[in-house]
Amino acid sequence: MAKPQERAKKVEPFKARKTRVVETKIEDTITPPAEIARAIDAFRECQEQAKHFEGEATVHKDAILDFSEGEYVKRALAGMNRSFKVLGDQSMVTYVVSDFSAGLTEEEMEEFAKKWGEKAADDLITRDFGSIRFDADVLEANYDEVVKALQVLPNEVLENLFKPMLMRAKPGAVEIAKRYAKTPKEFRGLLKQLKMKNYIK
């Protein structure tokens, strides 16, 4: 049977990492064999080319996204709320449809409610509790108090401990949204304002 002092031992809510990661300073250089030196130069050249092609790819991706969003709106309004492929002459992309949105700020939520109405905002937007995070600076400054009394912190600490959370679209928001948009253009704008995470790959 455990002794009373063993049972009463406090649990440390913020555990430290058990293994030590040693930081190494890079202060010197080495000259590798010729084939490695060539590989380094080729690697750097490829990185530069990749940056160039990434910019070019973005132009094409934006055009594809614009077209795909328009098609998605038509399909969703017709009851086909799922991913689809868009064919090129020699390849294709997939327009991926998800039921998740990016985070919305309080200001963005207010703008949404102003444009679409409080009922639409209530039906389509919910709190994103997963977006709540500790403010590391406040936690560090008040570490002992947090460890001792996480549930009964002083008001001035508790009020500043968490960063404000975001809002997000409710699951099934696309179907509900059809009740609020009168045209495909409005529907597309509403979905954009909800920040629905639809993308191509």
JOZIHU-V615411 format. One record per residue. N is the residue number from 1. SS is DSSP state (h for helix, s for strand, l for the rest). PSI is psi as a letter, one per 20 degrees, with the letter a starting at -180 (999 if undefined). D_FIRST is the distance of its C-alpha to the first C-alpha in Angstrom with 1 decimal. Layout:
# JOZIHU-V615411
n=N ss=SS psi=PSI d_first=D_FIRST
n=N ss=SS psi=PSI d_first=D_FIRST
This chain:
# JOZIHU-V615411
n=1 ss=l psi=p d_first=0.0
n=2 ss=l psi=q d_first=3.8
n=3 ss=l psi=q d_first=6.5
n=4 ss=h psi=g d_first=9.3
n=5 ss=h psi=h d_first=11.7
n=6 ss=h psi=g d_first=10.0
n=7 ss=h psi=h d_first=9.8
n=8 ss=l psi=i d_first=13.3
n=9 ss=l psi=p d_first=14.7
n=10 ss=l psi=q d_first=18.0
n=11 ss=l psi=p d_first=19.0
n=12 ss=l psi=o d_first=22.3
n=13 ss=l psi=h d_first=24.6
n=14 ss=l psi=n d_first=27.4
n=15 ss=l psi=q d_first=26.3
n=16 ss=l psi=q d_first=28.7
n=17 ss=l psi=p d_first=30.3
n=18 ss=l psi=h d_first=28.8
n=19 ss=l psi=q d_first=32.2
n=20 ss=l psi=p d_first=35.1
n=21 ss=l psi=o d_first=38.4
n=22 ss=l psi=p d_first=41.2
n=23 ss=l psi=p d_first=44.3
n=24 ss=l psi=p d_first=47.5
n=25 ss=l psi=p d_first=50.8
n=26 ss=l psi=o d_first=53.8
n=27 ss=l psi=i d_first=56.6
n=28 ss=l psi=r d_first=58.7
n=29 ss=l psi=q d_first=60.6
n=30 ss=l psi=q d_first=61.4
n=31 ss=l psi=o d_first=64.4
n=32 ss=l psi=r d_first=63.4
n=33 ss=l psi=q d_first=65.6
n=34 ss=h psi=g d_first=68.6
n=35 ss=h psi=h d_first=67.1
n=36 ss=h psi=h d_first=63.9
n=37 ss=h psi=g d_first=66.1
n=38 ss=h psi=h d_first=68.1
n=39 ss=h psi=h d_first=64.9
n=40 ss=h psi=g d_first=63.8
n=41 ss=h psi=g d_first=67.2
n=42 ss=h psi=h d_first=67.1
n=43 ss=h psi=g d_first=63.6
n=44 ss=h psi=g d_first=64.7
n=45 ss=h psi=g d_first=67.9
n=46 ss=h psi=g d_first=65.9
n=47 ss=h psi=g d_first=63.7
n=48 ss=h psi=g d_first=66.8
n=49 ss=h psi=g d_first=68.3
n=50 ss=h psi=g d_first=65.1
n=51 ss=h psi=g d_first=65.3
n=52 ss=h psi=g d_first=68.9
n=53 ss=h psi=h d_first=68.2
n=54 ss=h psi=g d_first=65.2
n=55 ss=h psi=g d_first=67.5
n=56 ss=h psi=g d_first=70.0
n=57 ss=h psi=h d_first=67.4
n=58 ss=h psi=h d_first=66.2
n=59 ss=h psi=g d_first=69.8
n=60 ss=h psi=g d_first=69.8
n=61 ss=h psi=g d_first=66.2
n=62 ss=h psi=g d_first=67.2
n=63 ss=h psi=g d_first=70.2
n=64 ss=h psi=g d_first=68.2
n=65 ss=h psi=g d_first=65.5
n=66 ss=h psi=g d_first=68.2
n=67 ss=h psi=g d_first=69.9
n=68 ss=h psi=h d_first=66.6
n=69 ss=h psi=g d_first=65.4
n=70 ss=h psi=g d_first=68.7
n=71 ss=h psi=h d_first=68.4
n=72 ss=h psi=g d_first=64.8
n=73 ss=h psi=g d_first=65.9
n=74 ss=h psi=g d_first=68.6
n=75 ss=h psi=g d_first=66.2
n=76 ss=h psi=g d_first=63.4
n=77 ss=h psi=h d_first=66.0
n=78 ss=l psi=j d_first=67.1
n=79 ss=l psi=j d_first=63.5
n=80 ss=l psi=m d_first=62.8
n=81 ss=l psi=m d_first=59.7
n=82 ss=l psi=r d_first=58.7
n=83 ss=l psi=q d_first=59.2
n=84 ss=s psi=q d_first=62.5
n=85 ss=s psi=q d_first=64.4
n=86 ss=s psi=p d_first=67.5
n=87 ss=s psi=p d_first=69.9
n=88 ss=l psi=a d_first=71.8
n=89 ss=l psi=h d_first=74.8
n=90 ss=l psi=i d_first=72.8
n=91 ss=l psi=a d_first=69.1
n=92 ss=s psi=r d_first=67.0
n=93 ss=s psi=r d_first=64.1
n=94 ss=s psi=p d_first=61.5
n=95 ss=s psi=o d_first=61.1
n=96 ss=s psi=p d_first=57.4
n=97 ss=l psi=p d_first=56.6
n=98 ss=l psi=r d_first=53.2
n=99 ss=l psi=k d_first=51.7
n=100 ss=l psi=q d_first=50.1
n=101 ss=s psi=r d_first=51.9
n=102 ss=l psi=r d_first=51.6
n=103 ss=l psi=q d_first=50.2
n=104 ss=s psi=p d_first=52.5
n=105 ss=l psi=r d_first=52.7
n=106 ss=h psi=h d_first=53.1
n=107 ss=h psi=g d_first=56.8
n=108 ss=h psi=h d_first=57.3
n=109 ss=h psi=g d_first=55.8
n=110 ss=h psi=g d_first=58.1
n=111 ss=h psi=g d_first=61.1
n=112 ss=h psi=g d_first=60.1
n=113 ss=h psi=h d_first=59.9
n=114 ss=h psi=g d_first=63.2
n=115 ss=h psi=g d_first=64.9
n=116 ss=h psi=i d_first=63.4
n=117 ss=l psi=q d_first=62.3
n=118 ss=h psi=h d_first=59.1
n=119 ss=h psi=g d_first=58.7
n=120 ss=h psi=g d_first=58.9
n=121 ss=h psi=g d_first=56.4
n=122 ss=h psi=h d_first=54.0
n=123 ss=h psi=h d_first=54.5
n=124 ss=h psi=h d_first=54.3
n=125 ss=s psi=p d_first=51.9
n=126 ss=s psi=r d_first=48.2
n=127 ss=s psi=q d_first=45.7
n=128 ss=s psi=n d_first=44.2
n=129 ss=h psi=h d_first=40.6
n=130 ss=h psi=i d_first=40.0
n=131 ss=h psi=i d_first=42.5
n=132 ss=l psi=p d_first=40.4
n=133 ss=l psi=q d_first=39.2
n=134 ss=s psi=q d_first=37.8
n=135 ss=l psi=o d_first=40.5
n=136 ss=h psi=h d_first=39.3
n=137 ss=h psi=g d_first=41.3
n=138 ss=h psi=g d_first=39.8
n=139 ss=h psi=g d_first=36.3
n=140 ss=h psi=g d_first=36.9
n=141 ss=h psi=h d_first=38.5
n=142 ss=l psi=k d_first=35.7
n=143 ss=h psi=g d_first=32.7
n=144 ss=h psi=g d_first=30.5
n=145 ss=h psi=h d_first=31.2
n=146 ss=h psi=g d_first=30.5
n=147 ss=h psi=g d_first=27.1
n=148 ss=h psi=h d_first=26.1
n=149 ss=l psi=m d_first=27.8
n=150 ss=l psi=h d_first=28.9
n=151 ss=l psi=i d_first=29.5
n=152 ss=l psi=l d_first=31.2
n=153 ss=l psi=q d_first=33.5
n=154 ss=l psi=q d_first=36.7
n=155 ss=h psi=g d_first=39.6
n=156 ss=h psi=h d_first=41.6
n=157 ss=h psi=g d_first=38.9
n=158 ss=h psi=g d_first=37.9
n=159 ss=h psi=h d_first=41.6
n=160 ss=h psi=j d_first=42.2
n=161 ss=h psi=g d_first=39.0
n=162 ss=s psi=p d_first=40.2
n=163 ss=l psi=q d_first=43.5
n=164 ss=l psi=q d_first=45.4
n=165 ss=l psi=r d_first=44.8
n=166 ss=s psi=r d_first=47.5
n=167 ss=s psi=r d_first=48.8
n=168 ss=s psi=r d_first=49.6
n=169 ss=s psi=q d_first=51.6
n=170 ss=l psi=q d_first=49.9
n=171 ss=l psi=p d_first=49.5
n=172 ss=l psi=j d_first=52.8
n=173 ss=h psi=h d_first=54.7
n=174 ss=h psi=g d_first=57.7
n=175 ss=h psi=g d_first=58.5
n=176 ss=h psi=h d_first=58.1
n=177 ss=h psi=h d_first=60.2
n=178 ss=l psi=h d_first=63.2
n=179 ss=l psi=i d_first=63.7
n=180 ss=l psi=h d_first=64.3
n=181 ss=l psi=p d_first=66.5
n=182 ss=l psi=h d_first=70.1
n=183 ss=l psi=r d_first=71.3
n=184 ss=h psi=h d_first=69.9
n=185 ss=h psi=g d_first=70.4
n=186 ss=h psi=g d_first=68.4
n=187 ss=h psi=g d_first=65.7
n=188 ss=h psi=g d_first=65.5
n=189 ss=h psi=g d_first=65.4
n=190 ss=h psi=g d_first=62.6
n=191 ss=h psi=h d_first=60.5
n=192 ss=h psi=g d_first=61.2
n=193 ss=h psi=h d_first=60.2
n=194 ss=l psi=i d_first=56.9
n=195 ss=l psi=l d_first=56.4
n=196 ss=s psi=p d_first=55.7
n=197 ss=l psi=m d_first=54.5
n=198 ss=l psi=p d_first=57.2
n=199 ss=s psi=r d_first=58.4
n=200 ss=s psi=q d_first=60.3
n=201 ss=l psi=999 d_first=59.2
